[in-house]
Amino acid sequence: MTGEKSPTAVSRRTFIKGVIAGGAAVASANYLFRASTLLGQTPVAAVSERLIAITVNGQQRRVDVMKQETLAWTLRYKLGLTGTKLGCDRAECGSCTVLVDDVPHYSCSMLTHTVRNKKILTVEGLAAADGTLHPVQQGIIDEQGFQCAFCMSGFIMSAVGFLKANPNPTRAELAHGVSGNLCRCQDYDKILTSLMRGAENMRRGTSV
Amino acid sequence: MAVIRDVMPAFELVQPTSAAEAQKILEQNGSDALILAGGMDSFDWLKDRIKRPKIVVDLSGIDELKGVRTVADGIEIGAMTTLTEIVNNETIKQKYGLLAQAAELVASPQIRNQGTIGGNVSQDARCWYYRAGWPCYRAGGNICYADDPDGRNREHAILLADRCVAVNPSDSAPALIALDAKVVMRTPKGERVVDAEDYFIGPEIDITRLHILQPGDLLTAIRIPATWANTKFYFEKIRDRNVWDFPLLNIASAMVVSGGTIERIRIAVNAVAARPLRLKAVEDAVRGKAPNAETGVMAGKLAVRWAVPLQFNGYKIPLMRNLVKRAIGGVEEAVWAA
């Protein structure tokens, strides 16, 4: 066999090269296949953007929001709007109530990503630009409705939302309207008196 | 239960814009996916880290699932219609007031503003052992902590319990059964329509679920036929607090009276068993009789005939007896001694 080379023989070096190339081909094919499976699994509708814009108190706010983040968390810890309180974080107390498209919602129990196209109003956005208080806020100052007032911003937002739809409620109707808010000081009687005064202020179109 | 003041564990959030797309995503991901409607039930599970879905499918962007439509025979309510929209809907108020009454008594105003009819009928059991993540029958284990000498079971079942004694907590469910509603689902095999009565299941069929919705299925609508529109309705919910609370017991009935006797009637109760119960035996017994206190007393006795109380929920038996009596015989004026 010396000095003779069969045209069909494969040298050891070529064979090893071939194995490496083949392995690489298998590995890359595997990689491609895995990648395509992943692409197939990622739904088209997935939330891809974390940096989103939400409309809070009439302003467009750019904010970095996790997918599992609640609106209360975004408002308080990302946007610094700490007027919205977190009481129970379980939709059981009402302290975190904000208006979403004029309707009262517990902000602890909605994902920020679900309100991207909606208008959010918090207690900070109620007063006029010149500092004039909202009629309901003025009603509370007039009647000294709250004791510790931790629940106050939630009560105000519930009442404002309710009064937008029912501007002329009886005391019982208003009580039903804000029944999704709790006050641990048990100050309900004074709170209702204040909110009724606020309703009256709203109807008169004045805050004084 | 400890309240964890932190964000929920991470999940993938998908926001489909059509029911078809949502159903496809649910089908692809099976039990890894959790459906988010209003979220009023879901967030508790996520915040307590007891359900850990990989993917949360938010239905709030699907317009075709929202709103009340008039169809040939009655109405169709999209699954994502909020309870407040149902309470304020003119057609529902005028013709199907029973459902409006039931929806108005759910939880609190803010929860009704966000909670949906689809979510209300599909919500999970409220048994605190189960919700706290204890490995009970319903959670796939082999023990019931509520039906135990030390168990707290004041809110639990008096009828048809099988290992698990949790009850269905929905207020709208008995009203939908009394109105003979149909539940419309989009499944991998196509559209499926079942009677509201058959949408709910007990532990003898599947101990881990309160309804027939399988992973991959999507509840799309509820249809109410005109059969029971504008009949004589009765709805009553008994609860500890007037806001937020789930029912200790609720009852819904629709009745047609002609010539002084009951011509036809449908009556259902909830929070007494793992599924809302239609009281067929009572319906058969009172047909042709006068809708008075005497018939009501007879019906009430019949309704609780096979009730088996646990240690702390014996009060539910007279409660159910009296609610059935009131639904059929009317509410007597309370007379207060001076």
Interface residues (C-beta under 8 A of the other chain):
Chain A: Q41 P43 V44 A45 A46 V47 M66 K67 Q68 E69 T70 W73 L86 C88 D89 R90 A91 E92 G94 T97 V103 P104 H105 Y106 S109 M110 L111 H113 T114 S158 F162 H176 G177 V178 S179 G180
Chain B: V3 R5 V7 M8 P9 A10 F11 E12 L13 V14 Q15 P16 T17 E21 I25 Q28 L36 G39 M40 F43 D44 L46 K47 I55 V56 D58 S60 G61 T84 A107 S108 P109 Q110 I111 N113 Q114 N242 V243 W244
